[in-house]
Amino acid sequence: MADSTRVSEKEIERRESYIRAGNRERKLIDPFTWAYPWKGAAVTFGISLVGALLHNRWNKKPYYFAIIPRSILVAAVTGLGYAAGALRERHYQTRDAVIEHYMQLHPQDFDHFNDRNGRPFSQVLLPWYPRRTQYTKYD
């Protein structure tokens, strides 16, 4: 492969660490940098709040109708969303730990990942032979 297309090891490590969850800098205006529990809480808060407002609108009530019970319900649903996000984060951490442990136990199965610059497409792609109905022979 041409040297102009190769990327340094330092750049590859930077890219790999950037895409892993929890390694990016947290920004309040960018929800993609939030942790899973906070994403879950924000989504469930928004959905439950919009649902409560639409329910009031559907029943032709003012937006402040039954605000105390609905606030308690929105808070409870937000807590459930936070718990679901924490459960998801725990699941991904466990999955990554299991995969890393397996890779440590069986390094011979993952030798092809060490070639970070890749292979040419001629070595990756299988040859394609078109088999079309108009070319078939019937004996």
Phi, psi and chi 1 to 4 in degrees:
 res  aa     phi    psi   chi1   chi2   chi3   chi4
   1 MET       -  145.5 -169.6  167.9  -90.3      -
   2 ALA   -65.1  145.4      -      -      -      -
   3 ASP   -66.3  -23.6  -72.6  -28.0      -      -
   4 SER   -70.0  -20.6   62.8      -      -      -
   5 THR   -96.4   -4.7   59.6      -      -      -
   6 ARG   -81.7  146.9  -65.2 -175.7 -170.3  -90.5
   7 VAL  -116.1  142.4  179.0      -      -      -
   8 SER   -67.4  157.3   68.2      -      -      -
   9 GLU   -62.0  -36.9  -71.9  -68.1  -38.0      -
  10 LYS   -63.2  -41.2 -174.9  177.2  177.9 -177.5
  11 GLU   -67.7  -37.7  175.6   64.4   15.7      -
  12 ILE   -64.7  -43.8  -69.6  172.8      -      -
  13 GLU   -63.2  -38.3  -68.8  -61.6  -34.7      -
  14 ARG   -63.6  -42.7 -175.7 -166.5   68.9   80.3
  15 ARG   -66.2  -42.4  -69.2  178.1 -175.5  176.4
  16 GLU   -63.8  -41.6  -71.8  -69.8  -34.0      -
  17 SER   -72.1  -26.0   68.1      -      -      -
  18 TYR   -71.5  -35.3 -176.4   76.5      -      -
  19 ILE   -86.4  -11.0   62.4  173.3      -      -
  20 ARG   -74.4  143.7  -70.7 -169.6 -178.8 -117.7
  21 ALA   -65.8  138.0      -      -      -      -
  22 GLY    87.3   -4.7      -      -      -      -
  23 ASN   -99.0  -10.0  -71.8  -15.9      -      -
  24 ARG   -87.0  154.0  -68.4  179.4   60.3 -170.0
  25 GLU   -68.8  133.3  179.1 -176.3  -17.0      -
  26 ARG   -76.7  130.4  -57.8  -94.3 -166.7  -83.4
  27 LYS  -128.8  133.9  -64.9  179.6 -177.5  173.9
  28 LEU   -65.6  -35.6 -173.5   60.1      -      -
  29 ILE   -84.1   -8.1   59.9  171.2      -      -
  30 ASP  -112.4   98.4 -175.1    8.9      -      -
  31 PRO   -67.5  -14.2   18.0  -25.2      -      -
  32 PHE   -71.7  -14.0  -66.2  104.3      -      -
  33 THR   -96.5   -4.1   60.8      -      -      -
  34 TRP   -74.1  154.9  -61.5   -5.3      -      -
  35 ALA   -72.2  157.6      -      -      -      -
  36 TYR   -56.8  -41.8  -72.8  123.4      -      -
  37 PRO   -60.9  -39.2  -24.9   33.3      -      -
  38 TRP   -72.7  -32.5  -67.3  108.5      -      -
  39 LYS   -64.1  -45.6  -75.2 -179.4 -170.0  177.3
  40 GLY   -62.5  -41.0      -      -      -      -
  41 ALA   -66.2  -41.3      -      -      -      -
  42 ALA   -66.5  -42.1      -      -      -      -
  43 VAL   -65.9  -47.5  166.4      -      -      -
  44 THR   -67.8  -33.0   54.4      -      -      -
  45 PHE   -62.8  -47.6  174.7   76.5      -      -
  46 GLY   -63.9  -44.7      -      -      -      -
  47 ILE   -65.0  -43.5  -70.2  173.5      -      -
  48 SER   -69.7  -36.2   61.0      -      -      -
  49 LEU   -66.2  -45.7 -169.8   64.0      -      -
  50 VAL   -64.5  -38.2  167.9      -      -      -
  51 GLY   -62.8  -41.4      -      -      -      -
  52 ALA   -65.9  -41.3      -      -      -      -
  53 LEU   -67.5  -40.0  -68.9  173.6      -      -
  54 LEU   -67.7  -33.8  -72.8  176.0      -      -
  55 HIS   -64.3  -42.7 -174.0  -96.9      -      -
  56 ASN   -64.8  -41.1  -78.0  -13.5      -      -
  57 ARG   -65.0  -40.7  173.6   76.2   64.7  156.5
  58 TRP   -63.7  -40.1 -179.7  -95.3      -      -
  59 ASN   -88.7    8.7  -68.7  -38.3      -      -
  60 LYS    57.3   45.8  -63.3 -178.8  175.5  142.8
  61 LYS  -110.6  158.4  -56.2  -78.5 -174.8 -174.5
  62 PRO   -69.8  159.4   19.1  -26.9      -      -
  63 TYR   -62.1  -24.5   70.2   92.3      -      -
  64 TYR   -92.5   10.0   51.6   83.8      -      -
  65 PHE   -66.7  129.7  175.8   74.4      -      -
  66 ALA    51.4   49.6      -      -      -      -
  67 ILE   -72.6  -33.7 -163.8  162.0      -      -
  68 ILE   -69.1  -51.0  -59.8  -60.4      -      -
  69 PRO   -63.7  -35.9  -10.7   15.9      -      -
  70 ARG   -71.8  -33.5  -67.3 -154.4  178.2  164.7
  71 SER   -64.2  -40.7  -61.5      -      -      -
  72 ILE   -64.6  -41.2  -66.6  169.6      -      -
  73 LEU   -66.1  -41.5 -173.0   61.8      -      -
  74 VAL   -63.1  -40.7  165.9      -      -      -
  75 ALA   -64.8  -40.0      -      -      -      -
  76 ALA   -65.6  -42.7      -      -      -      -
  77 VAL   -66.6  -36.3  170.0      -      -      -
  78 THR   -64.1  -39.8  -58.4      -      -      -
  79 GLY   -63.2  -39.4      -      -      -      -
  80 LEU   -64.4  -37.8  -72.6  174.7      -      -
  81 GLY   -64.8  -39.5      -      -      -      -
  82 TYR   -63.4  -43.1 -174.7   87.6      -      -
  83 ALA   -64.7  -39.1      -      -      -      -
  84 ALA   -65.3  -38.9      -      -      -      -
  85 GLY   -65.5  -39.9      -      -      -      -
  86 ALA   -65.3  -38.7      -      -      -      -
  87 LEU   -64.7  -40.5 -173.4   65.7      -      -
  88 ARG   -64.8  -42.9  179.5 -179.2 -176.4 -163.7
  89 GLU   -62.8  -42.0 -173.2  172.2   49.9      -
  90 ARG   -63.1  -40.2  174.5   77.3  175.1  144.8
  91 HIS   -61.3  -46.3  165.9   73.2      -      -
  92 TYR   -66.4  -36.8  -76.7  140.8      -      -
  93 GLN   -64.8  -42.5  -72.3  173.1  -12.5      -
  94 THR   -65.7  -43.1  -55.5      -      -      -
  95 ARG   -60.9  -45.1 -178.2 -160.9   62.4 -177.2
  96 ASP   -64.9  -37.7  -69.1  -15.7      -      -
  97 ALA   -65.9  -40.0      -      -      -      -
  98 VAL   -64.9  -42.8  167.4      -      -      -
  99 ILE   -66.0  -44.0  -68.9  171.2      -      -
 100 GLU   -62.0  -40.8  -68.9  -71.0  -29.4      -
 101 HIS   -64.7  -41.9 -179.6   64.6      -      -
 102 TYR   -64.3  -39.0 -176.9   83.1      -      -
 103 MET   -67.1  -31.8  -71.6  173.4   70.3      -
 104 GLN   -71.7  -35.3  -71.8  173.7   -4.6      -
 105 LEU   -75.3  -29.6  -67.8  177.2      -      -
 106 HIS  -128.7   67.2  -54.6  -78.6      -      -
 107 PRO   -68.2  -23.8   23.3  -31.2      -      -
 108 GLN   -67.0  -23.3   70.1  -82.5    5.8      -
 109 ASP   -77.8  -11.7  -66.0  -20.7      -      -
 110 PHE  -121.7   24.1  -59.3   94.8      -      -
 111 ASP   -66.5  -30.8  -73.4  -21.7      -      -
 112 HIS   -68.7  -13.8   61.1  -77.0      -      -
 113 PHE   -82.4  -12.0  -71.6  120.1      -      -
 114 ASN   -73.4  -23.5  -66.3  -26.3      -      -
 115 ASP   -81.4   86.7 -177.0   17.4      -      -
 116 ARG   -74.7  -22.0  -66.4 -170.7  178.3 -135.3
 117 ASN   -81.8  -10.5  -66.8  -46.4      -      -
 118 GLY    84.2 -177.9      -      -      -      -
 119 ARG  -119.0  159.6  -60.0  173.2  -73.7  173.9
 120 PRO   -67.5  156.9   17.5  -25.2      -      -
 121 PHE   -60.9  -27.2  -81.5  121.6      -      -
 122 SER   -64.5  -24.8   61.4      -      -      -
 123 GLN   -91.3  -17.7  -66.4  177.7    3.9      -
 124 VAL   -91.7  -47.4  175.2      -      -      -
 125 LEU   -82.4  142.4  -60.4  176.3      -      -
 126 LEU   -83.1  150.9  -64.5  173.3      -      -
 127 PRO   -65.7  148.0   20.8  -29.2      -      -
 128 TRP  -115.5  123.1  178.3   66.1      -      -
 129 TYR  -113.9  113.7  -56.4  107.0      -      -
 130 PRO   -68.9  133.6   23.0  -30.3      -      -
 131 ARG  -120.8   96.6  -66.4 -171.0  179.6  109.8
 132 ARG  -107.6  151.1  -62.8 -170.9  175.4  103.6
 133 THR   -66.1  -29.9   55.9      -      -      -
 134 GLN   -74.2  -10.8   64.4  -95.3   30.2      -
 135 TYR  -102.6    0.8  -61.6  134.6      -      -
 136 THR   -76.0  147.6   56.8      -      -      -
 137 LYS  -109.8  133.8  -68.2 -177.9 -178.1  178.4
 138 TYR  -110.0  122.3  -66.1  106.7      -      -
 139 ASP   -91.0      -  -68.0  -30.5      -      -
